[in-house]
């Protein structure tokens, strides 16, 4: 499509929930042409990354080609590039290889990245869970540890079966439950010589409850489910340092581990720093009620890169539903702008929140009044909602098959160690846990006994 074809041109940076929702709405208008730019050629279903990491789903179940999504839309042009800079005044974006795109309207939907809060070693040595690449790396590390211990059981004394999860939000809780199920069900079935009783899962959070936005009743339910599944909760505790072979907790405890899973928070994608715009909480771009940037007509920020004001003027949470709806509203306001009509303030339609805690256990607050349900009913609701939100019909079918297989078998989903470099470990590279005898004393006792 030529830049001079007479149609309004919209550039969207990011193919996540926000960018995809915006592009799909704009694509319905033949008077608009869209350039959708992402560093990946696929849309990833972020709420299910933890299921890839714990071998419940295959990567292809939660990643869908952006080009396939828009295969029937001649007015959508997908570009594989990483945007490194933005000029809001001219509505121009620039990629790392120097290419530029200028538009009549610009939508920044680049998403988020892990926030390590300057914790020493966390960036280099922990495993965040915010992208498909993160998920496949974590899966290979987990499976790699099982393989190492299967060949050399003494590595358990060096923390090979200690898993430290940082953050008691949905990411931390869901991966803790899934990992506990994995250790209880599929690992004994496939690694017959591995002593799963020696494994430890530590879930840390500085707060006084897991899944803080839920009710007090929900907090008690989540804690009980995870504790029953042998997850050791450390509330009021964070991580002070992450080494190659250990984690130091904020209370001074040192635990030998080769797998620190980071779910401790997010901040805006790096692009937010390169826009020449003021940033607010979490490094995100503050937007007006219509999702445009103040003083920058025709420039919008949506999804996790933006602080989107709610009814109480406080930023809405970084949820997939917020991102999707904000992208759709930005599209409506862009079309209104092109037609000379007034913009509409974003009104989030809150359908509730939910989290999976493990096999057969979930919690959901549904509807406008957040009616709360637990257990199997919440589990079924979670499955239905997440299947409906997935991008392609094939993705939905394959995910449902994998979920059913996991429910009625012990082996679970695809245990594929496809990142061999991540599974390679130098067991002598961390002096903080030497000599081995000290490590054994620390890593083989319950959490409450760790000094």
C-alpha positions, 0 to 999 in steps of 0.5 A: 500500500502506498503512503500516498493512497489517500487513506489515513495512516495509523502506526501501532507499536506492539502486537499484544492485547492492546495493539491487536485490539486497536488494529482489529477495530481499525481494520474494519474501516476501509478508509484507514491503513494500519502499520502494525510493528512488533519485534515478534511476528506473533501475538502471545497470550500472556496469561498462559505463559506460566502453563508453557513454563510448567509444560501444561501447554506447548508454545504454539498453543499461546502464540498466534501469527500476526500475519495470519490474524490479518491475512484477509485485511488488505489495509493492515501491514505487519512489520517485524521490527523493534522500535527504539525511538519515537518523535511524538511531534511528527508521529514518527517511530524509528526502528533499531535498524534505522527504518522510520514510519510516520503516521496521521495517528500513532498508538503506543502499545509496547507493553511491559517488562519485568521490574527487578527493583534494582535487586542485585543479581535478579536481572542476570540470574532469575527467570522472569515470566513475561514473554514466550521466550521467558516461558521456554527458557524457564521450562528448559531450566526446570526440566534440566534440573530434573535431568541433572538430579536424575543422573546425580541425586547428590545435586539435591544438596546443592539446591537443584530441587529448590524453587524460589518464586518472587511475587504473590500476584497472579504470576507467582501464585499460578506458577507455584500451583502449577509447579507443585502439581508438576512435582506431585504428578508428572515428575514421579511418573516420568523420573522414577528415581527422583526424590520429589520429597526433597523438592522445596517451593518457596513463594515470597511476597512483601505483603501480608496476603497472596492475590491482594486484590481478592477478598480476605476469604479468597486469601485464606483459600489460596494460602490453604490450597498452596500450603496443602500442595507443599508450597512454603509461603513467606509473606512479609519477605522478599529477595535481597539478592539473587546469585547464580546458585542461591537466593538471599531473602530479606530476612537474611536466610540464604537458600541454595537454588538454581531456579529463581522465578521472578513475578515481582512486578512490571514496569513500562517497556523500554520504549517509554523512556525513548519518547521524550515524554514524562513518565508516571508510576511504573515508568508508564506514560500518563494518558488523558481519559480519551487515552491520548497524551496531553499536548500530543494530539493524535498520539495514544498510549494503551495497555501496559505502557500507559497509566490509564485513569479509572473512575477514581482517577487512579491508574487501572491495573495492568490486565489483559482485559484493560489492555484489549478494551483500551486498544479498542477505545483508542481505535474508536477515538482515532476514527472519530478524530479523522471524522472531526468528531469528539473523543470518548473517555475510556470506560473500563467494563470490569468483568471480574478477576480470576486466577488458577491455583492448580489442578482443580483449584481456582478463584474467580470474582465475576460480574460487576459485583465481583461475585466470588467462587472457588474450586472446580466451578472457578476452575471451569470458569477460568478455562472457559474465559481463557479459551474464549480470549485466545486468538485462533480457533486452532489455538483454542482447540489445542489448548482445550485438548492439552487441558483435558489431557492434563486433567485425566493423565499423570504425565501432563503436557509437552515436557520438551527441553528445547533450550539446552543452553539454559539447562547447562549449569556449572555447579561450582560457580557460586562461592556463597553456597560452598562448601557443599556440606553447608548447602546441604544443611540449608537446602534440605530442611523446611523453610522455617528452619532455614537460618 
